[in-house]
């Protein structure tokens, strides 16, 4: 999950959305939406614009939020143990 550095200009609204101008532009995947909230997509900053997996460009994104952590499942825990050498 994306960890947010402290930034006095990065203030989320009540639902956890941040203004798009505070979004990371380091290639991290984030959720974006526009003012009316009629669409959302997972995108990253690439080649000077926000784009998704299909390389669609989003010029009207107004807000963003970090992706959540994946669910904790038994198979995920088993993989963590396997790769950490605890098995």
C-alpha positions in Angstrom: 0.0 0.0 0.0 1.1 3.5 -0.8 2.3 5.3 2.3 1.6 9.0 2.3 4.4 11.3 3.3 3.5 14.1 5.6 2.2 17.0 3.5 0.3 20.0 5.0 -1.4 20.5 1.6 -2.6 16.8 1.5 -6.0 16.9 3.3 -8.6 14.3 2.5 -12.3 15.0 2.4 -14.7 13.1 4.7 -14.7 10.1 2.4 -10.9 9.8 2.1 -10.4 11.6 -1.3 -7.6 14.0 -1.9 -7.3 16.8 -4.5 -5.6 15.4 -7.6 -2.8 18.0 -7.5 -1.5 16.2 -4.3 -1.4 12.7 -5.9 1.9 10.9 -6.2 3.5 11.0 -9.7 6.0 8.2 -9.0 4.2 5.5 -10.9 2.2 4.3 -7.9 -1.3 3.0 -8.7 -4.1 5.0 -7.1 -7.9 5.4 -7.5 -9.1 8.5 -9.2 -12.5 10.1 -9.8 -13.9 13.4 -11.1 -16.0 16.0 -9.2 -19.4 14.3 -9.7 -18.0 10.9 -8.7 -19.8 9.2 -11.7 -16.7 7.1 -12.5 -13.6 5.8 -10.7 -10.6 4.0 -12.1 -7.3 2.7 -11.0 -4.5 4.7 -12.7 -0.9 5.8 -12.4 1.0 8.9 -13.6 2.8 7.9 -16.7 4.2 10.0 -19.6 2.7 13.2 -18.2 -0.9 12.0 -17.7 -3.1 9.6 -15.7 -3.6 6.3 -17.4 -5.1 2.9 -16.6 -4.2 -0.6 -17.5 -5.6 -0.2 -21.0 -3.6 3.0 -21.4 -6.7 5.1 -21.5 -5.9 8.7 -20.5 -7.9 10.6 -17.8 -7.7 14.4 -18.2 -10.7 15.2 -15.9 -9.6 13.4 -12.8 -10.1 15.8 -9.8 -9.5 13.5 -6.8 -7.5 10.5 -5.8 -7.1 8.0 -3.0 -4.6 5.3 -2.2 -5.4 1.7 -3.0 -6.4 -0.5 0.0 -4.3 -3.3 1.3 -5.3 -6.7 -0.3 -7.4 -9.0 1.9 -5.6 -11.2 4.4 -6.2 -14.8 3.4 -4.7 -18.1 4.3 -3.0 -18.4 1.0 -1.5 -14.9 1.4 -0.3 -15.8 4.9 1.2 -19.1 3.5 3.0 -17.2 0.8 4.4 -14.6 3.3 5.7 -17.5 5.4 7.2 -19.2 2.4 9.1 -16.1 1.2 10.2 -15.0 4.7 11.9 -18.3 5.3 9.7 -19.2 8.3 8.8 -22.6 6.6 
